[in-house]
Amino acid sequence: MGDYNMDIAIADLDELTDVLGRQVQRGGPSDNKSVLWVLKGWDKVATMVLGGNYHRRSVGTWIMDRDPANGVSNRARDMLRSLEDYHDMLEKHHIRGGDYFDRADKAVMNFAWGYRKGLKGKKENEYVHELQAWLNLSEDKMMQEEVFNMDRSL
């Protein structure tokens, strides 16, 4: 992938961490809409950076009903820190994968699993349905979906 995709990924990740930071300050993200926005945003960034089949693998993993890793008191704050650290590595050093990416990806996965564990009934069904619909999008269609502000201008 070219530098153009890298620049867009950095800008999108910047928006993701800014919005997530405000949500974390307010105790969130705590509803389906805001959680799904974070997950979709990370999926788009990671797909731009890594390419390949990241989209299918990641969303398929997020749908699973699993227990998140223990030892993290605030999964949203941990996810924010991991995404900010990865943003710095991507922006300053153009390092696409590696430990910082893996930590961010794992933090997003644990957040998704932890969030789902707290859902019941209709709210859980809606969450899983929305993730399944996102998963069913081809990578090209997924990348055309408007998630970030920049998506509106492309």
Secondary structure as UniProt FT lines:
FT   HELIX           3..25
FT   TURN            26..27
FT   HELIX           32..50
FT   TURN            52..53
FT   HELIX           54..63
FT   HELIX           75..93
FT   HELIX           99..117
FT   HELIX           121..136
FT   HELIX           139..144
FT   HELIX           149..153
//
